[in-house]
Amino acid sequence: MNYVTITYLLNIVLYAMYFFGRTGGETNFSGIDFFVSGILSLLLIFAGYLNARKRMVYRTVLWVFFVNVFLFVCSGVFDQFGSDFNILSTGNSDSFLFTLILIVYNGYLFPLTIILEGSGLSLIFPVVLSFILPSLGYWIGKKLHLNKQNPTEL
């Protein structure tokens, strides 16, 4: 069982329930929005930790990153060549569908995505964090697991 993938999909559901249950506009943020995003990010770190504790290989925490890279590349490709793919774009070289999927897939980062909306960082930031957060948890789990196996070795 890959805990990172399950947690990522759970984050989508949890943040969708939170987002559609909140009041106010999508640009009105409070501290609670960032708190929920932070808690869901910590869950992702914990899932990487669980993958390490269950002795899974490192690539198990990277599947989410690979999906994000695929969506990011497709978004860029269809942005450049979007007029040739009318079904997958809104016209005039706009990769609306892949960009929307990338943002929804990384819904737990929604407050930061809106803050960075005017720049290209709103698409790059979730891709980078999908690598860093599970990898950080995996690294912590590996280091703690090694210390418990060899308590006498420094």
C-alpha positions in Angstrom: 0.0 0.0 0.0 1.5 3.3 -1.0 0.7 5.8 1.7 1.7 8.9 -0.2 -0.7 8.2 -3.1 -3.5 7.4 -0.8 -2.8 10.5 1.3 -2.6 12.7 -1.8 -6.0 11.4 -3.0 -7.4 11.9 0.5 -6.1 15.5 0.5 -8.0 16.2 -2.7 -11.2 14.9 -1.1 -10.6 16.7 2.3 -9.7 20.0 0.8 -12.7 19.8 -1.7 -15.0 19.3 1.3 -13.4 22.2 3.1 -13.3 24.5 0.1 -16.9 24.0 -0.9 -18.0 24.3 2.7 -16.3 27.6 3.4 -18.0 31.0 3.0 -16.7 34.0 1.1 -15.0 34.4 -2.2 -12.1 32.4 -3.5 -9.6 35.2 -2.9 -10.8 35.9 0.7 -8.4 34.0 2.9 -8.1 33.6 6.6 -5.6 31.9 8.8 -7.8 28.9 8.8 -7.2 28.3 5.1 -3.5 28.3 5.6 -3.9 26.1 8.7 -5.9 23.5 6.8 -3.3 23.6 3.9 -0.5 23.2 6.4 -2.2 20.2 8.1 -2.7 18.5 4.8 0.9 19.1 3.9 2.0 17.6 7.2 -0.2 14.5 6.4 1.8 14.2 3.1 5.1 14.3 5.0 3.7 11.7 7.4 2.7 9.5 4.5 6.3 9.6 3.2 7.4 8.7 6.7 5.1 5.7 6.7 6.4 4.5 3.4 9.9 4.6 4.8 8.8 2.8 8.0 7.2 0.0 5.9 10.5 -0.4 4.0 9.2 0.7 0.7 11.6 1.9 -1.9 12.1 5.6 -2.5 10.3 5.7 -5.8 7.0 5.0 -4.1 7.0 8.5 -2.7 7.7 10.0 -6.1 4.6 8.8 -8.0 2.7 11.9 -7.1 5.6 14.0 -8.3 5.7 12.1 -11.6 2.0 12.7 -12.2 2.5 16.4 -11.4 5.4 16.6 -13.9 3.3 14.9 -16.5 0.4 17.4 -16.0 2.8 20.3 -15.9 4.5 19.2 -19.2 1.1 18.6 -20.8 0.0 22.0 -19.7 3.0 23.6 -21.3 2.8 21.5 -24.5 -0.9 22.3 -25.0 -0.2 25.9 -24.2 2.2 26.0 -27.1 0.3 23.8 -29.5 -3.2 24.2 -28.1 -4.9 25.5 -31.3 -4.2 22.1 -32.9 -6.0 20.3 -30.1 -9.4 21.9 -29.9 -10.9 19.2 -27.5 -8.1 19.7 -24.9 -7.9 23.5 -24.9 -10.2 26.5 -24.9 -8.6 27.9 -28.1 -5.9 30.4 -28.8 -3.1 28.2 -27.3 -4.6 27.9 -23.9 -4.1 24.7 -22.0 -7.1 25.1 -19.7 -7.9 21.4 -19.1 -4.4 20.3 -17.9 -3.9 23.4 -15.9 -7.2 22.9 -14.1 -6.4 19.2 -13.4 -2.9 20.3 -12.0 -4.5 22.8 -9.7 -7.3 20.4 -8.6 -4.8 17.6 -8.1 -2.8 19.9 -5.8 -5.9 21.4 -4.1 -4.4 21.3 -0.7 -2.1 24.2 -1.8 -5.0 26.3 -3.0 -4.3 29.4 -0.9 -0.7 29.6 -2.1 -1.8 28.9 -5.7 -4.1 31.9 -5.6 -1.5 34.2 -4.0 1.0 33.2 -6.8 -1.7 33.4 -9.5 -0.1 36.1 -11.6 3.2 34.3 -12.1 4.2 31.0 -13.4 5.0 29.9 -9.9 1.4 29.0 -9.3 2.0 25.9 -11.5 5.7 25.3 -10.6 5.3 25.5 -6.8 2.9 22.5 -6.5 5.2 20.3 -8.6 8.2 21.2 -6.5 6.3 20.6 -3.2 5.0 17.2 -4.5 8.7 16.2 -4.6 9.9 17.9 -1.4 7.2 17.0 1.1 7.0 13.2 0.6 10.8 13.0 0.2 11.3 14.9 3.5 9.0 12.4 5.3 10.7 9.5 3.7 14.1 10.8 4.7 13.0 11.3 8.3 11.5 7.8 8.4 14.7 6.3 7.0 16.9 8.2 9.4 14.8 7.3 12.5 14.4 3.7 11.4 18.2 3.3 11.0 18.8 4.8 14.4 16.4 2.3 16.0 18.1 -0.6 14.2 21.7 0.4 15.3 21.4 2.1 18.7 25.0 1.5 19.6 26.5 2.7 16.3 27.0 6.5 16.0 
